[in-house]
Amino acid sequence: MVAEEAKMSSINAPDSRVNVLIRLVGIMFFVLGAALTYLTYEEAAAATLVPALIPVLYLLSSMLMVAGFAALIARYKESGAPKA
């Protein structure tokens, strides 16, 4: 029974590494989007940003945050026939 568990964990090891990498990229995207939102808000409040750029920057930051959130909840599954 222990050998089967060890075999299953070694089979899933690359999948778990890919899942961790996807989640790290998701966190980076989410943090980048949040930082862009905050900086856009600060610059708009200080009136140093061109008003026409504000909606574009908010849209870009919201897209980054949505992509980051999607990567955070995504799971990688290898497709194809099971390996023997």
Backbone hydrogen bonds, N-H to C=O, Kabsch-Sander energy under -0.5 kcal/mol:
donor,donor_aa,acceptor,acceptor_aa,energy
5,E,1,M,-1.9
6,A,2,V,-2.3
7,K,3,A,-2.2
8,M,4,E,-2.4
9,S,5,E,-2.3
10,S,6,A,-1.9
11,I,7,K,-1.9
12,N,8,M,-2.0
13,A,9,S,-0.5
16,S,12,N,-2.6
17,R,13,A,-2.0
18,V,14,P,-2.2
19,N,15,D,-2.4
20,V,16,S,-2.2
21,L,17,R,-2.2
22,I,18,V,-2.6
23,R,19,N,-2.2
24,L,20,V,-2.3
25,V,21,L,-2.3
26,G,22,I,-2.2
27,I,23,R,-2.5
28,M,24,L,-2.3
29,F,25,V,-2.6
30,F,26,G,-2.5
31,V,27,I,-2.7
32,L,28,M,-2.5
33,G,29,F,-2.6
34,A,30,F,-2.4
35,A,31,V,-2.7
36,L,32,L,-2.4
37,T,33,G,-2.1
38,Y,34,A,-2.5
39,L,35,A,-2.8
40,T,36,L,-2.3
41,Y,37,T,-2.4
42,E,38,Y,-2.6
43,E,39,L,-2.6
44,A,40,T,-2.4
45,A,41,Y,-2.1
46,A,42,E,-1.6
47,A,44,A,-0.7
48,T,43,E,-1.8
49,L,43,E,-0.8
53,L,50,V,-1.7
54,I,50,V,-0.7
54,I,51,P,-0.5
57,L,53,L,-2.6
58,Y,54,I,-2.3
59,L,55,P,-2.3
60,L,56,V,-2.5
61,S,57,L,-2.4
62,S,58,Y,-2.3
63,M,59,L,-2.2
64,L,60,L,-2.2
65,M,61,S,-2.2
66,V,62,S,-2.3
67,A,63,M,-2.4
68,G,64,L,-2.3
69,F,65,M,-2.4
70,A,66,V,-2.5
71,A,67,A,-2.1
72,L,68,G,-1.7
73,I,69,F,-1.5
74,A,70,A,-0.8
77,K,75,R,-0.5
